[in-house]
Amino acid sequence: VMLFALAGAALAAAAAVLGWWRFRYELGEEEIIIESGVLQRNRRVIPFHRVQDVAVDRNLLARALGTASVRIETG
């Protein structure tokens, strides 16, 4: 049972790393382009004129690693 639990945890960690590795974003002249997904790619194009709010969250671990979570709200 412990072997299956370790294998499942390793598989979940590998899937999380692969998902992070395949995440891309690009700031264009008039839009933000976000691409994500491993097996099925998802591409979102958000024009700047539709952005209503941008929230940046940085907890203690994110600050230590130099990362942040950005949430973009559109209308």
All heavy atoms as a GROMACS GRO file, in nm:
protein
  584
    1VAL      N    1   0.083  -0.118   0.000
    1VAL     CA    2   0.000   0.000   0.000
    1VAL      C    3   0.088   0.125   0.000
    1VAL      O    4   0.058   0.222  -0.069
    1VAL     CB    5  -0.095   0.000   0.122
    1VAL    CG1    6  -0.170   0.129   0.134
    1VAL    CG2    7  -0.190  -0.117   0.115
    2MET      N    8   0.194   0.122   0.078
    2MET     CA    9   0.284   0.237   0.085
    2MET      C   10   0.350   0.263  -0.049
    2MET      O   11   0.370   0.378  -0.088
    2MET     CB   12   0.389   0.213   0.193
    2MET     CG   13   0.471   0.334   0.221
    2MET     SD   14   0.367   0.464   0.287
    2MET     CE   15   0.464   0.514   0.421
    3LEU      N   16   0.382   0.156  -0.123
    3LEU     CA   17   0.443   0.170  -0.255
    3LEU      C   18   0.348   0.240  -0.352
    3LEU      O   19   0.390   0.328  -0.428
    3LEU     CB   20   0.484   0.033  -0.309
    3LEU     CG   21   0.555   0.032  -0.444
    3LEU    CD1   22   0.687   0.109  -0.433
    3LEU    CD2   23   0.580  -0.108  -0.490
    4PHE      N   24   0.219   0.205  -0.348
    4PHE     CA   25   0.121   0.269  -0.435
    4PHE      C   26   0.102   0.416  -0.397
    4PHE      O   27   0.086   0.502  -0.484
    4PHE     CB   28  -0.013   0.196  -0.428
    4PHE     CG   29  -0.012   0.064  -0.500
    4PHE    CD1   30  -0.041  -0.053  -0.431
    4PHE    CD2   31   0.018   0.057  -0.634
    4PHE    CE1   32  -0.039  -0.174  -0.497
    4PHE    CE2   33   0.020  -0.064  -0.701
    4PHE     CZ   34  -0.008  -0.180  -0.632
    5ALA      N   35   0.107   0.445  -0.267
    5ALA     CA   36   0.094   0.584  -0.223
    5ALA      C   37   0.213   0.667  -0.271
    5ALA      O   38   0.196   0.780  -0.318
    5ALA     CB   39   0.082   0.589  -0.072
    6LEU      N   40   0.333   0.613  -0.261
    6LEU     CA   41   0.451   0.684  -0.309
    6LEU      C   42   0.449   0.702  -0.460
    6LEU      O   43   0.486   0.806  -0.512
    6LEU     CB   44   0.578   0.609  -0.266
    6LEU     CG   45   0.613   0.618  -0.119
    6LEU    CD1   46   0.733   0.529  -0.088
    6LEU    CD2   47   0.642   0.761  -0.079
    7ALA      N   48   0.404   0.600  -0.532
    7ALA     CA   49   0.395   0.609  -0.678
    7ALA      C   50   0.292   0.715  -0.717
    7ALA      O   51   0.313   0.794  -0.810
    7ALA     CB   52   0.359   0.475  -0.738
    8GLY      N   53   0.180   0.718  -0.646
    8GLY     CA   54   0.077   0.819  -0.674
    8GLY      C   55   0.126   0.959  -0.645
    8GLY      O   56   0.100   1.053  -0.722
    9ALA      N   57   0.200   0.976  -0.535
    9ALA     CA   58   0.255   1.108  -0.501
    9ALA      C   59   0.358   1.152  -0.604
    9ALA      O   60   0.362   1.269  -0.643
    9ALA     CB   61   0.316   1.104  -0.362
   10ALA      N   62   0.442   1.059  -0.650
   10ALA     CA   63   0.542   1.092  -0.751
   10ALA      C   64   0.474   1.130  -0.882
   10ALA      O   65   0.517   1.224  -0.951
   10ALA     CB   66   0.637   0.975  -0.773
   11LEU      N   67   0.368   1.060  -0.919
   11LEU     CA   68   0.294   1.091  -1.041
   11LEU      C   69   0.226   1.228  -1.032
   11LEU      O   70   0.230   1.306  -1.128
   11LEU     CB   71   0.189   0.982  -1.067
   11LEU     CG   72   0.150   0.956  -1.211
   11LEU    CD1   73   0.271   0.916  -1.292
   11LEU    CD2   74   0.045   0.849  -1.215
   12ALA      N   75   0.169   1.259  -0.918
   12ALA     CA   76   0.105   1.389  -0.898
   12ALA      C   77   0.208   1.502  -0.903
   12ALA      O   78   0.183   1.607  -0.963
   12ALA     CB   79   0.030   1.392  -0.766
   13ALA      N   80   0.324   1.480  -0.843
   13ALA     CA   81   0.430   1.582  -0.846
   13ALA      C   82   0.480   1.603  -0.989
   13ALA      O   83   0.503   1.716  -1.031
   13ALA     CB   84   0.544   1.542  -0.755
   14ALA      N   85   0.497   1.495  -1.064
   14ALA     CA   86   0.542   1.506  -1.203
   14ALA      C   87   0.439   1.580  -1.288
   14ALA      O   88   0.476   1.663  -1.372
   14ALA     CB   89   0.569   1.367  -1.260
   15ALA      N   90   0.311   1.554  -1.266
   15ALA     CA   91   0.205   1.623  -1.341
   15ALA      C   92   0.204   1.772  -1.308
   15ALA      O   93   0.186   1.856  -1.397
   15ALA     CB   94   0.070   1.560  -1.311
   16ALA      N   95   0.226   1.807  -1.181
   16ALA     CA   96   0.228   1.948  -1.142
   16ALA      C   97   0.347   2.021  -1.204
   16ALA      O   98   0.333   2.133  -1.254
   16ALA     CB   99   0.233   1.959  -0.990
   17VAL      N  100   0.463   1.957  -1.204
   17VAL     CA  101   0.582   2.019  -1.264
   17VAL      C  102   0.564   2.034  -1.414
   17VAL      O  103   0.599   2.137  -1.472
   17VAL     CB  104   0.708   1.937  -1.230
   17VAL    CG1  105   0.827   1.981  -1.313
   17VAL    CG2  106   0.739   1.948  -1.082
   18LEU      N  107   0.508   1.934  -1.479
   18LEU     CA  108   0.486   1.941  -1.624
   18LEU      C  109   0.385   2.051  -1.658
   18LEU      O  110   0.403   2.124  -1.755
   18LEU     CB  111   0.437   1.806  -1.676
   18LEU     CG  112   0.431   1.789  -1.827
   18LEU    CD1  113   0.568   1.812  -1.889
   18LEU    CD2  114   0.381   1.651  -1.863
   19GLY      N  115   0.280   2.065  -1.578
   19GLY     CA  116   0.184   2.172  -1.600
   19GLY      C  117   0.247   2.309  -1.584
   19GLY      O  118   0.219   2.402  -1.660
   20TRP      N  119   0.334   2.325  -1.484
   20TRP     CA  120   0.404   2.451  -1.464
   20TRP      C  121   0.499   2.479  -1.580
   20TRP      O  122   0.510   2.591  -1.627
   20TRP     CB  123   0.483   2.445  -1.333
   20TRP     CG  124   0.572   2.562  -1.311
   20TRP    CD1  125   0.537   2.686  -1.265
   20TRP    CD2  126   0.713   2.568  -1.339
   20TRP    NE1  127   0.647   2.767  -1.260
   20TRP    CE2  128   0.757   2.698  -1.305
   20TRP    CE3  129   0.805   2.476  -1.386
   20TRP    CZ2  130   0.888   2.736  -1.318
   20TRP    CZ3  131   0.937   2.515  -1.400
   20TRP    CH2  132   0.976   2.644  -1.366
   21TRP      N  133   0.565   2.376  -1.628
   21TRP     CA  134   0.662   2.390  -1.736
   21TRP      C  135   0.595   2.431  -1.867
   21TRP      O  136   0.653   2.504  -1.947
   21TRP     CB  137   0.737   2.258  -1.753
   21TRP     CG  138   0.847   2.261  -1.852
   21TRP    CD1  139   0.955   2.345  -1.855
   21TRP    CD2  140   0.862   2.176  -1.965
   21TRP    NE1  141   1.035   2.316  -1.961
   21TRP    CE2  142   0.980   2.212  -2.031
   21TRP    CE3  143   0.785   2.071  -2.016
   21TRP    CZ2  144   1.022   2.148  -2.145
   21TRP    CZ3  145   0.830   2.007  -2.129
   21TRP    CH2  146   0.947   2.047  -2.192
   22ARG      N  147   0.471   2.388  -1.890
   22ARG     CA  148   0.399   2.417  -2.014
   22ARG      C  149   0.318   2.548  -2.009
   22ARG      O  150   0.252   2.582  -2.105
   22ARG     CB  151   0.306   2.302  -2.049
   22ARG     CG  152   0.378   2.172  -2.079
   22ARG     CD  153   0.447   2.174  -2.212
   22ARG     NE  154   0.345   2.183  -2.315
   22ARG     CZ  155   0.368   2.218  -2.439
   22ARG    NH1  156   0.487   2.248  -2.478
   22ARG    NH2  157   0.270   2.225  -2.526
   23PHE      N  158   0.321   2.620  -1.898
   23PHE     CA  159   0.247   2.745  -1.884
   23PHE      C  160   0.328   2.858  -1.948
   23PHE      O  161   0.446   2.874  -1.922
   23PHE     CB  162   0.222   2.777  -1.737
   23PHE     CG  163   0.147   2.905  -1.715
   23PHE    CD1  164   0.010   2.908  -1.728
   23PHE    CD2  165   0.214   3.022  -1.685
   23PHE    CE1  166  -0.059   3.026  -1.708
   23PHE    CE2  167   0.147   3.141  -1.666
   23PHE     CZ  168   0.009   3.142  -1.678
   24ARG      N  169   0.262   2.938  -2.033
   24ARG     CA  170   0.328   3.051  -2.100
   24ARG      C  171   0.234   3.172  -2.098
   24ARG      O  172   0.112   3.157  -2.101
   24ARG     CB  173   0.357   3.019  -2.247
   24ARG     CG  174   0.448   2.902  -2.270
   24ARG     CD  175   0.594   2.943  -2.250
   24ARG     NE  176   0.682   2.833  -2.284
   24ARG     CZ  177   0.730   2.747  -2.197
   24ARG    NH1  178   0.698   2.756  -2.072
   24ARG    NH2  179   0.812   2.650  -2.234
   25TYR      N  180   0.293   3.291  -2.094
   25TYR     CA  181   0.215   3.412  -2.111
   25TYR      C  182   0.298   3.512  -2.190
   25TYR      O  183   0.421   3.504  -2.194
   25TYR     CB  184   0.172   3.472  -1.977
   25TYR     CG  185   0.285   3.531  -1.897
   25TYR    CD1  186   0.318   3.665  -1.909
   25TYR    CD2  187   0.359   3.453  -1.811
   25TYR    CE1  188   0.422   3.720  -1.836
   25TYR    CE2  189   0.464   3.506  -1.738
   25TYR     CZ  190   0.494   3.639  -1.751
   25TYR     OH  191   0.598   3.692  -1.680
   26GLU      N  192   0.229   3.601  -2.257
   26GLU     CA  193   0.295   3.702  -2.340
   26GLU      C  194   0.216   3.832  -2.330
   26GLU      O  195   0.093   3.832  -2.339
   26GLU     CB  196   0.300   3.654  -2.484
   26GLU     CG  197   0.364   3.751  -2.579
   26GLU     CD  198   0.362   3.700  -2.723
   26GLU    OE1  199   0.344   3.579  -2.744
   26GLU    OE2  200   0.378   3.784  -2.812
   27LEU      N  201   0.287   3.941  -2.309
   27LEU     CA  202   0.224   4.073  -2.307
   27LEU      C  203   0.248   4.136  -2.443
   27LEU      O  204   0.361   4.170  -2.478
   27LEU     CB  205   0.284   4.161  -2.197
   27LEU     CG  206   0.260   4.114  -2.055
   27LEU    CD1  207   0.335   4.200  -1.958
   27LEU    CD2  208   0.112   4.113  -2.024
   28GLY      N  209   0.141   4.150  -2.521
   28GLY     CA  210   0.150   4.212  -2.652
   28GLY      C  211   0.126   4.362  -2.642
   28GLY      O  212   0.118   4.419  -2.533
   29GLU      N  213   0.114   4.426  -2.756
   29GLU     CA  214   0.090   4.571  -2.758
   29GLU      C  215  -0.051   4.604  -2.709
   29GLU      O  216  -0.072   4.708  -2.647
   29GLU     CB  217   0.109   4.624  -2.900
   29GLU     CG  218   0.249   4.605  -2.949
   29GLU     CD  219   0.310   4.734  -2.996
   29GLU    OE1  220   0.238   4.835  -3.001
   29GLU    OE2  221   0.429   4.732  -3.026
   30GLU      N  222  -0.148   4.517  -2.739
   30GLU     CA  223  -0.287   4.546  -2.703
   30GLU      C  224  -0.357   4.435  -2.627
   30GLU      O  225  -0.475   4.446  -2.597
   30GLU     CB  226  -0.367   4.578  -2.830
   30GLU     CG  227  -0.317   4.701  -2.902
   30GLU     CD  228  -0.398   4.731  -3.027
   30GLU    OE1  229  -0.499   4.662  -3.051
   30GLU    OE2  230  -0.360   4.824  -3.099
   31GLU      N  231  -0.284   4.324  -2.596
   31GLU     CA  232  -0.349   4.212  -2.530
   31GLU      C  233  -0.250   4.130  -2.449
   31GLU      O  234  -0.130   4.144  -2.464
   31GLU     CB  235  -0.420   4.122  -2.632
   31GLU     CG  236  -0.327   4.037  -2.715
   31GLU     CD  237  -0.285   4.100  -2.845
   31GLU    OE1  238  -0.348   4.198  -2.887
   31GLU    OE2  239  -0.188   4.052  -2.904
   32ILE      N  240  -0.308   4.045  -2.364
   32ILE     CA  241  -0.232   3.946  -2.287
   32ILE      C  242  -0.270   3.810  -2.344
   32ILE      O  243  -0.389   3.780  -2.360
   32ILE     CB  244  -0.269   3.951  -2.138
   32ILE    CG1  245  -0.245   4.089  -2.081
   32ILE    CG2  246  -0.194   3.844  -2.060
   32ILE    CD1  247  -0.305   4.110  -1.944
   33ILE      N  248  -0.171   3.727  -2.376
   33ILE     CA  249  -0.196   3.594  -2.429
   33ILE      C  250  -0.147   3.494  -2.325
   33ILE      O  251  -0.032   3.499  -2.283
   33ILE     CB  252  -0.123   3.573  -2.562
   33ILE    CG1  253  -0.169   3.677  -2.663
   33ILE    CG2  254  -0.145   3.431  -2.614
   33ILE    CD1  255  -0.087   3.682  -2.789
   34ILE      N  256  -0.236   3.403  -2.283
   34ILE     CA  257  -0.204   3.303  -2.182
   34ILE      C  258  -0.226   3.165  -2.243
   34ILE      O  259  -0.334   3.136  -2.295
   34ILE     CB  260  -0.293   3.320  -2.057
   34ILE    CG1  261  -0.276   3.460  -1.999
   34ILE    CG2  262  -0.260   3.213  -1.954
   34ILE    CD1  263  -0.376   3.495  -1.891
   35GLU      N  264  -0.124   3.080  -2.237
   35GLU     CA  265  -0.133   2.942  -2.287
   35GLU      C  266  -0.100   2.847  -2.173
   35GLU      O  267  -0.002   2.867  -2.101
   35GLU     CB  268  -0.036   2.920  -2.402
   35GLU     CG  269  -0.069   3.001  -2.525
   35GLU     CD  270   0.030   2.977  -2.638
   35GLU    OE1  271   0.132   2.910  -2.616
   35GLU    OE2  272   0.004   3.026  -2.748
   36SER      N  273  -0.182   2.744  -2.156
   36SER     CA  274  -0.159   2.646  -2.051
   36SER      C  275  -0.212   2.511  -2.097
   36SER      O  276  -0.280   2.500  -2.197
   36SER     CB  277  -0.229   2.689  -1.922
   36SER     OG  278  -0.368   2.697  -1.942
   37GLY      N  279  -0.179   2.408  -2.020
   37GLY     CA  280  -0.227   2.273  -2.049
   37GLY      C  281  -0.117   2.182  -2.098
   37GLY      O  282  -0.022   2.226  -2.161
   38VAL      N  283  -0.131   2.055  -2.066
   38VAL     CA  284  -0.031   1.955  -2.105
   38VAL      C  285  -0.083   1.875  -2.224
   38VAL      O  286  -0.025   1.879  -2.331
   38VAL     CB  287   0.002   1.861  -1.987
   38VAL    CG1  288   0.100   1.754  -2.029
   38VAL    CG2  289   0.058   1.941  -1.870
   39LEU      N  290  -0.192   1.804  -2.205
   39LEU     CA  291  -0.248   1.723  -2.314
   39LEU      C  292  -0.338   1.805  -2.405
   39LEU      O  293  -0.341   1.785  -2.525
   39LEU     CB  294  -0.326   1.604  -2.257
   39LEU     CG  295  -0.242   1.505  -2.176
   39LEU    CD1  296  -0.333   1.397  -2.117
   39LEU    CD2  297  -0.134   1.444  -2.260
   40GLN      N  298  -0.413   1.896  -2.347
   40GLN     CA  299  -0.502   1.983  -2.423
   40GLN      C  300  -0.460   2.127  -2.397
   40GLN      O  301  -0.473   2.177  -2.286
   40GLN     CB  302  -0.647   1.961  -2.381
   40GLN     CG  303  -0.744   2.046  -2.458
   40GLN     CD  304  -0.887   2.018  -2.415
   40GLN    OE1  305  -0.913   1.930  -2.336
   40GLN    NE2  306  -0.979   2.095  -2.467
   41ARG      N  307  -0.407   2.193  -2.498
   41ARG     CA  308  -0.359   2.330  -2.483
   41ARG      C  309  -0.477   2.427  -2.480
   41ARG      O  310  -0.572   2.414  -2.556
   41ARG     CB  311  -0.265   2.368  -2.598
   41ARG     CG  312  -0.138   2.289  -2.603
   41ARG     CD  313  -0.046   2.314  -2.489
   41ARG     NE  314   0.017   2.445  -2.501
   41ARG     CZ  315   0.082   2.504  -2.403
   41ARG    NH1  316   0.094   2.446  -2.287
   41ARG    NH2  317   0.135   2.621  -2.420
   42ASN      N  318  -0.470   2.522  -2.389
   42ASN     CA  319  -0.572   2.625  -2.375
   42ASN      C  320  -0.505   2.759  -2.400
   42ASN      O  321  -0.405   2.791  -2.338
   42ASN     CB  322  -0.632   2.619  -2.234
   42ASN     CG  323  -0.742   2.718  -2.214
   42ASN    OD1  324  -0.797   2.770  -2.310
   42ASN    ND2  325  -0.775   2.745  -2.090
   43ARG      N  326  -0.560   2.838  -2.492
   43ARG     CA  327  -0.505   2.969  -2.526
   43ARG      C  328  -0.612   3.075  -2.503
   43ARG      O  329  -0.722   3.066  -2.558
   43ARG     CB  330  -0.458   2.971  -2.671
   43ARG     CG  331  -0.402   3.104  -2.713
   43ARG     CD  332  -0.365   3.102  -2.860
   43ARG     NE  333  -0.338   3.235  -2.906
   43ARG     CZ  334  -0.222   3.277  -2.953
   43ARG    NH1  335  -0.123   3.193  -2.962
   43ARG    NH2  336  -0.206   3.398  -2.992
   44ARG      N  337  -0.580   3.173  -2.419
   44ARG     CA  338  -0.672   3.282  -2.392
   44ARG      C  339  -0.607   3.413  -2.433
   44ARG      O  340  -0.492   3.439  -2.402
   44ARG     CB  341  -0.706   3.287  -2.244
   44ARG     CG  342  -0.790   3.168  -2.201
   44ARG     CD  343  -0.811   3.168  -2.054
   44ARG     NE  344  -0.684   3.123  -1.994
   44ARG     CZ  345  -0.661   3.114  -1.866
   44ARG    NH1  346  -0.752   3.148  -1.780
   44ARG    NH2  347  -0.545   3.070  -1.821
   45VAL      N  348  -0.682   3.495  -2.504
   45VAL     CA  349  -0.636   3.628  -2.545
   45VAL      C  350  -0.726   3.729  -2.476
   45VAL      O  351  -0.847   3.729  -2.496
   45VAL     CB  352  -0.641   3.644  -2.698
   45VAL    CG1  353  -0.596   3.784  -2.737
   45VAL    CG2  354  -0.556   3.538  -2.767
   46ILE      N  355  -0.665   3.815  -2.394
   46ILE     CA  356  -0.740   3.914  -2.318
   46ILE      C  357  -0.697   4.053  -2.363
   46ILE      O  358  -0.584   4.094  -2.338
   46ILE     CB  359  -0.714   3.898  -2.166
   46ILE    CG1  360  -0.747   3.756  -2.122
   46ILE    CG2  361  -0.794   4.002  -2.088
   46ILE    CD1  362  -0.702   3.725  -1.981
   47PRO      N  363  -0.784   4.126  -2.433
   47PRO     CA  364  -0.751   4.264  -2.472
   47PRO      C  365  -0.739   4.353  -2.348
   47PRO      O  366  -0.814   4.337  -2.251
   47PRO     CB  367  -0.868   4.308  -2.559
   47PRO     CG  368  -0.944   4.184  -2.592
   47PRO     CD  369  -0.914   4.085  -2.485
   48PHE      N  370  -0.645   4.446  -2.349
   48PHE     CA  371  -0.624   4.534  -2.234
   48PHE      C  372  -0.749   4.617  -2.202
   48PHE      O  373  -0.775   4.646  -2.085
   48PHE     CB  374  -0.506   4.629  -2.259
   48PHE     CG  375  -0.373   4.562  -2.244
   48PHE    CD1  376  -0.271   4.589  -2.334
   48PHE    CD2  377  -0.347   4.475  -2.140
   48PHE    CE1  378  -0.147   4.529  -2.321
   48PHE    CE2  379  -0.224   4.413  -2.125
   48PHE     CZ  380  -0.123   4.441  -2.216
   49HIS      N  381  -0.827   4.655  -2.302
   49HIS     CA  382  -0.944   4.738  -2.274
   49HIS      C  383  -1.053   4.663  -2.197
   49HIS      O  384  -1.145   4.725  -2.145
   49HIS     CB  385  -1.000   4.800  -2.403
   49HIS     CG  386  -1.066   4.703  -2.495
   49HIS    ND1  387  -0.995   4.633  -2.591
   49HIS    CD2  388  -1.194   4.663  -2.506
   49HIS    CE1  389  -1.078   4.555  -2.658
   49HIS    NE2  390  -1.200   4.572  -2.608
   50ARG      N  391  -1.044   4.530  -2.188
   50ARG     CA  392  -1.141   4.452  -2.112
   50ARG      C  393  -1.097   4.424  -1.969
   50ARG      O  394  -1.176   4.374  -1.888
   50ARG     CB  395  -1.168   4.319  -2.182
   50ARG     CG  396  -1.233   4.341  -2.318
   50ARG     CD  397  -1.315   4.229  -2.367
   50ARG     NE  398  -1.405   4.177  -2.266
   50ARG     CZ  399  -1.445   4.051  -2.265
   50ARG    NH1  400  -1.403   3.967  -2.356
   50ARG    NH2  401  -1.527   4.009  -2.172
   51VAL      N  402  -0.971   4.452  -1.936
   51VAL     CA  403  -0.921   4.427  -1.800
   51VAL      C  404  -0.979   4.529  -1.704
   51VAL      O  405  -0.969   4.649  -1.727
   51VAL     CB  406  -0.766   4.431  -1.798
   51VAL    CG1  407  -0.714   4.420  -1.656
   51VAL    CG2  408  -0.708   4.322  -1.885
   52GLN      N  409  -1.042   4.480  -1.595
   52GLN     CA  410  -1.101   4.568  -1.496
   52GLN      C  411  -1.020   4.572  -1.368
   52GLN      O  412  -1.016   4.673  -1.299
   52GLN     CB  413  -1.244   4.524  -1.463
   52GLN     CG  414  -1.339   4.544  -1.577
   52GLN     CD  415  -1.480   4.506  -1.539
   52GLN    OE1  416  -1.502   4.433  -1.443
   52GLN    NE2  417  -1.577   4.556  -1.615
   53ASP      N  418  -0.957   4.461  -1.331
   53ASP     CA  419  -0.883   4.455  -1.206
   53ASP      C  420  -0.769   4.355  -1.219
   53ASP      O  421  -0.784   4.252  -1.285
   53ASP     CB  422  -0.976   4.414  -1.092
   53ASP     CG  423  -0.908   4.421  -0.956
   53ASP    OD1  424  -0.827   4.513  -0.936
   53ASP    OD2  425  -0.937   4.335  -0.871
   54VAL      N  426  -0.657   4.387  -1.156
   54VAL     CA  427  -0.542   4.296  -1.150
   54VAL      C  428  -0.503   4.283  -1.004
   54VAL      O  429  -0.477   4.383  -0.937
   54VAL     CB  430  -0.423   4.349  -1.232
   54VAL    CG1  431  -0.303   4.258  -1.218
   54VAL    CG2  432  -0.460   4.366  -1.378
   55ALA      N  433  -0.504   4.159  -0.953
   55ALA     CA  434  -0.467   4.134  -0.813
   55ALA      C  435  -0.341   4.048  -0.812
   55ALA      O  436  -0.332   3.947  -0.881
   55ALA     CB  437  -0.580   4.062  -0.741
   56VAL      N  438  -0.244   4.089  -0.732
   56VAL     CA  439  -0.117   4.016  -0.718
   56VAL      C  440  -0.109   3.966  -0.574
   56VAL      O  441  -0.115   4.046  -0.480
   56VAL     CB  442   0.004   4.106  -0.751
   56VAL    CG1  443   0.133   4.029  -0.734
   56VAL    CG2  444  -0.008   4.161  -0.892
   57ASP      N  445  -0.097   3.835  -0.557
   57ASP     CA  446  -0.086   3.774  -0.424
   57ASP      C  447   0.052   3.711  -0.409
   57ASP      O  448   0.097   3.637  -0.497
   57ASP     CB  449  -0.192   3.664  -0.405
   57ASP     CG  450  -0.333   3.719  -0.410
   57ASP    OD1  451  -0.353   3.831  -0.361
   57ASP    OD2  452  -0.421   3.649  -0.463
   58ARG      N  453   0.120   3.744  -0.298
   58ARG     CA  454   0.252   3.687  -0.269
   58ARG      C  455   0.255   3.645  -0.123
   58ARG      O  456   0.264   3.729  -0.035
   58ARG     CB  457   0.362   3.788  -0.296
   58ARG     CG  458   0.373   3.825  -0.442
   58ARG     CD  459   0.488   3.916  -0.465
   58ARG     NE  460   0.611   3.838  -0.455
   58ARG     CZ  461   0.732   3.891  -0.451
   58ARG    NH1  462   0.747   4.020  -0.456
   58ARG    NH2  463   0.837   3.815  -0.443
   59ASN      N  464   0.249   3.515  -0.098
   59ASN     CA  465   0.263   3.469   0.039
   59ASN      C  466   0.412   3.457   0.073
   59ASN      O  467   0.499   3.491  -0.007
   59ASN     CB  468   0.188   3.337   0.059
   59ASN     CG  469   0.238   3.227  -0.031
   59ASN    OD1  470   0.348   3.233  -0.083
   59ASN    ND2  471   0.156   3.126  -0.052
   60LEU      N  472   0.442   3.408   0.191
   60LEU     CA  473   0.580   3.403   0.238
   60LEU      C  474   0.668   3.315   0.148
   60LEU      O  475   0.778   3.353   0.111
   60LEU     CB  476   0.584   3.353   0.382
   60LEU     CG  477   0.720   3.352   0.449
   60LEU    CD1  478   0.777   3.493   0.456
   60LEU    CD2  479   0.710   3.292   0.588
   61LEU      N  480   0.617   3.198   0.110
   61LEU     CA  481   0.693   3.108   0.024
   61LEU      C  482   0.715   3.169  -0.115
   61LEU      O  483   0.824   3.160  -0.172
   61LEU     CB  484   0.623   2.972   0.011
   61LEU     CG  485   0.691   2.868  -0.076
   61LEU    CD1  486   0.829   2.835  -0.019
   61LEU    CD2  487   0.607   2.743  -0.086
   62ALA      N  488   0.613   3.234  -0.169
   62ALA     CA  489   0.626   3.298  -0.300
   62ALA      C  490   0.730   3.409  -0.297
   62ALA      O  491   0.808   3.426  -0.390
   62ALA     CB  492   0.491   3.352  -0.347
   63ARG      N  493   0.731   3.487  -0.189
   63ARG     CA  494   0.833   3.591  -0.176
   63ARG      C  495   0.972   3.533  -0.169
   63ARG      O  496   1.066   3.586  -0.227
   63ARG     CB  497   0.806   3.676  -0.052
   63ARG     CG  498   0.701   3.780  -0.078
   63ARG     CD  499   0.687   3.871   0.043
   63ARG     NE  500   0.548   3.852   0.086
   63ARG     CZ  501   0.506   3.854   0.210
   63ARG    NH1  502   0.590   3.873   0.308
   63ARG    NH2  503   0.380   3.836   0.237
   64ALA      N  504   0.988   3.422  -0.097
   64ALA     CA  505   1.120   3.358  -0.085
   64ALA      C  506   1.167   3.305  -0.220
   64ALA      O  507   1.287   3.308  -0.249
   64ALA     CB  508   1.113   3.245   0.018
   65LEU      N  509   1.073   3.257  -0.302
   65LEU     CA  510   1.108   3.202  -0.434
   65LEU      C  511   1.106   3.307  -0.544
   65LEU      O  512   1.144   3.278  -0.657
   65LEU     CB  513   1.012   3.088  -0.470
   65LEU     CG  514   1.017   2.966  -0.378
   65LEU    CD1  515   0.908   2.867  -0.416
   65LEU    CD2  516   1.155   2.901  -0.383
   66GLY      N  517   1.061   3.428  -0.515
   66GLY     CA  518   1.055   3.534  -0.614
   66GLY      C  519   0.944   3.518  -0.715
   66GLY      O  520   0.956   3.558  -0.830
   67THR      N  521   0.831   3.457  -0.671
   67THR     CA  522   0.717   3.437  -0.761
   67THR      C  523   0.594   3.508  -0.704
   67THR      O  524   0.598   3.561  -0.593
   67THR     CB  525   0.685   3.287  -0.776
   67THR    OG1  526   0.649   3.234  -0.649
   67THR    CG2  527   0.804   3.212  -0.833
   68ALA      N  528   0.488   3.508  -0.781
   68ALA     CA  529   0.361   3.566  -0.737
   68ALA      C  530   0.247   3.502  -0.812
   68ALA      O  531   0.266   3.440  -0.917
   68ALA     CB  532   0.361   3.717  -0.763
   69SER      N  533   0.127   3.516  -0.759
   69SER     CA  534   0.006   3.471  -0.824
   69SER      C  535  -0.069   3.595  -0.874
   69SER      O  536  -0.099   3.685  -0.795
   69SER     CB  537  -0.079   3.392  -0.726
   69SER     OG  538  -0.203   3.359  -0.783
   70VAL      N  539  -0.099   3.600  -1.002
   70VAL     CA  540  -0.165   3.716  -1.061
   70VAL      C  541  -0.303   3.674  -1.109
   70VAL      O  542  -0.317   3.577  -1.182
   70VAL     CB  543  -0.083   3.773  -1.180
   70VAL    CG1  544  -0.153   3.891  -1.242
   70VAL    CG2  545   0.057   3.811  -1.133
   71ARG      N  546  -0.406   3.749  -1.068
   71ARG     CA  547  -0.544   3.723  -1.110
   71ARG      C  548  -0.590   3.843  -1.190
   71ARG      O  549  -0.587   3.956  -1.141
   71ARG     CB  550  -0.633   3.697  -0.989
   71ARG     CG  551  -0.773   3.656  -1.029
   71ARG     CD  552  -0.860   3.626  -0.910
   71ARG     NE  553  -0.869   3.741  -0.821
   71ARG     CZ  554  -0.842   3.738  -0.692
   71ARG    NH1  555  -0.803   3.627  -0.635
   71ARG    NH2  556  -0.853   3.848  -0.620
   72ILE      N  557  -0.638   3.819  -1.312
   72ILE     CA  558  -0.687   3.926  -1.400
   72ILE      C  559  -0.838   3.910  -1.413
   72ILE      O  560  -0.886   3.804  -1.452
   72ILE     CB  561  -0.621   3.916  -1.539
   72ILE    CG1  562  -0.470   3.929  -1.526
   72ILE    CG2  563  -0.676   4.022  -1.633
   72ILE    CD1  564  -0.395   3.895  -1.651
   73GLU      N  565  -0.911   4.016  -1.380
   73GLU     CA  566  -1.055   4.013  -1.394
   73GLU      C  567  -1.097   4.098  -1.514
   73GLU      O  568  -1.047   4.209  -1.530
   73GLU     CB  569  -1.121   4.063  -1.266
   73GLU     CG  570  -1.096   3.971  -1.149
   73GLU     CD  571  -1.170   4.012  -1.024
   73GLU    OE1  572  -1.273   4.082  -1.036
   73GLU    OE2  573  -1.125   3.974  -0.916
   74THR      N  574  -1.185   4.042  -1.595
   74THR     CA  575  -1.230   4.111  -1.716
   74THR      C  576  -1.380   4.136  -1.707
   74THR      O  577  -1.451   4.076  -1.629
   74THR     CB  578  -1.201   4.029  -1.841
   74THR    OG1  579  -1.272   3.905  -1.835
   74THR    CG2  580  -1.052   4.002  -1.856
   75GLY      N  581  -1.427   4.227  -1.792
   75GLY     CA  582  -1.569   4.260  -1.794
   75GLY      C  583  -1.638   4.197  -1.912
   75GLY      O  584  -1.586   4.134  -1.997
   0.00000   0.00000   0.00000
